[in-house]
Amino acid sequence: MRLSTQAFICLLFLSFLVAAPVAANELSQVEGKAAVCFSCHGDKGKSSNPATPSLAAQQSVYTVNQLKAFKSGSRINTVMQAQAGKMSDEDINNYGAYFAVQQAPKAGGDPALVQQGKSKAAVCMGCHGSAGEGNGQFPRLGGQHPDYLAQQLTRFKSGERQNGPMQAISGNLSEEDIKALAAFFGSL
C-alpha cells in the first residue's frame, strides 16, 4: 500500500503530537530528580552563588564527563563526589541533557576588566567557542560567575585541578590576566 504525500505528512504530524507529551513528561521527571542540584547550582542550573558554577546551557558532554569524574573520584570535591556517587549512568546522561537545554545565564563582569579580557580571549575561543558557548567536551564559559572562572583558572595554574592544556595555558597567565578573562567570559 502506498501513502500519498498528504497522508504521510498527516501521519508525521500526528506522530509528533503523540511524542511531544512523552518528551515533556520525561523532561519533567528529569527536572524533578535534578532539583537536588538546584540548592547549590540555582533554579534550573542558574547559580546565584559566585563560587558555584551555573549548569544551565552547559555542554551535555562536558556535564556528563564531569559527573563521571566526580563519581570515579578522578575529580575531587566532597559534595559533588557524594552526589554523583548516588547517580546511575542514566541519571548522569539525563542531567547532562536537561541542563544543556536550559536558558544560558549571564553573570556580568567589571566593564574595565571585560575590555582587558576581550583582548586576551582569543586563545580560549579555539576550544570554548567564539561566544564562550563551549564545544562538546569543552565547557561553556559564557555567563559563568567571574569569581568561579578565576578560581578554576587559578586551580589549573597551581596544578590543584589537572588538565594538561589548561595547565599550560593558565601557567602563562598573571593574576590580572585571570581576572580579566573571567570578567570577559562572565559578561557573555
N, C-alpha and C positions, 0 to 999 in steps of 0.2 A: 504494500500500500504506500502510495506516495503522498506526502503532505504538501499542500500549497504553501507558498511563501507566507501568505496571510495567516494560515493556521499555525505554521511554525513560529511566527512572531508572537501570536497569542499564547501558545504553549510556553514559549520562552518567558514572556511577561508573567504568566501565572506561576512559573517555577520560581521567579524572583519574589513574588508575593508570598509564596509558601516558605521560602528560605529566609526571608527578612526577619520574621518573628523569632525564628530559631537563633539567628545570629544575635539579635538584640537580647534574647533571653540568655544566651551564653555569655555575652558581654556583661550583663547584669550579674550573673553568677560569679564571673571572674572579679568584677568590681567588689562584690561582697567579700570575697576572700582577700582581695588586695587591700581592703580597708585597714588591715593591720599595719600596712605601710604608711597610711595617711598620718598616723600620730607623729611620726618623725619627718616624713617627706612631704607633708601637706596634702590637702584635699586634691584628689586625682593626680597626685605627684608633683604639685606646685609648692615647693618648700618656701616657707617664710623665715626659716632659720638660716642665717648666713653660714653656719658651719655644716649644714646638711644639704646634699645635692638635691636638685629637682630631678624627678624621674620623668615628668611629662615631656613628651615628644623625643625622649631619648631613643637612640637606635636600639631596636629589638635585639639584634645580635649582641650588641655590647651589654645590654642589661642581662641577657641570658648568660653570657660568658662571665660577668662579674658575680652573679648569684652562684654559679657553679664554682667559681674560685673561692667564694666565701664558704660554700658548703664543704669543699675539699680541704679547706684550711690553707690554700696557697695564697689567699689574700686575707690579711689579718684585720679583724675588727670584731671584738667580742659580741657586740649586739647583733651585727649582721651575720656572724657565723652561727649564732643561736637561732636566728630567724630562718636563714637559708637551710640549716640542718633539718628543719621540720618540713621543708618543701619537697614535693615529688618533682620529678623531671617535667611532668605535665604542668604542675603549678608554675615552675620556673619559666617554661615556654609561654604559658598563658599570661604571666605577669609581664614578660617582655613585650608581647603583642599588645596587651592592654595599655601599658604606659606609652608605647610608641604612637598610638593614635590620639593621645590627649593633646590639647592645645598647648603650644610652647609657652613657657614663662618668659618674662623679661625682667631681669633684676636691676638693670641700670648700672651706672658706674660714674665716678668723678669725671666730669667733662674734660678737664685738662689731661688727666691720665688716659682717657679714652683716645684722645688725639695722639698721644705718645705711643700708645699700644697699637693703634692702627698702622703706624709706620713700621712696626716690628712684627706684625702678624703674618706676613707672607709665608714664612717657613711653617707655620701652624696649619695654614689653609690647605696645603697639599694633602694632608690626611683628614683634617677635621672639616673641610668644606669651605667654600668662599664666604659663606654666611655663618660659619661655625655650627652648621646643622648636623655634622657628623657624617660618617660614611661606613655603614656596616659595623665592623669591629671597632671603629674609631668613634669615640663618644661625641655627642653633641656638647659643645662648649657654649654656644649662643644662649644667652638668657640665664646662665648659671650665676650664682652669687659670686661676686668678685673675691670675697673672703675665702670661699670654698676653693675656687680655682687657684688662688695664690697659695693656699695651704697645700693643695695637691702638687703644684709645681715645686714647692719647697721640699715636699716629701720625696719627689723624684730626684731632685738635686742632691739631697742628703743620702739617698740610697735606701731610705726607710720604705719607700714604695719602689718595687722592682719593675722595670720595663726598659730594656736596652736603649731603644731610640729616644724615649722620653728622658732618660737619664743623661744621654749625650746632649740633647737639646737644652734641657734645663741647666746642665752643668755650665753652660756658656752664658747664662742669664744672671744679671745683677739683681739685687733685691728690688731696685727701681724698675727694671725691665719686667720682673714678675708682677709687680703691682699694676704696671701699665697694661700688660697683656690681659691680666684678669679683669681690669676695668673695661677694656675694649670688648672682650667676649661677653662680659656681663651685660653690656649695652645692646647687644644684637638681638 
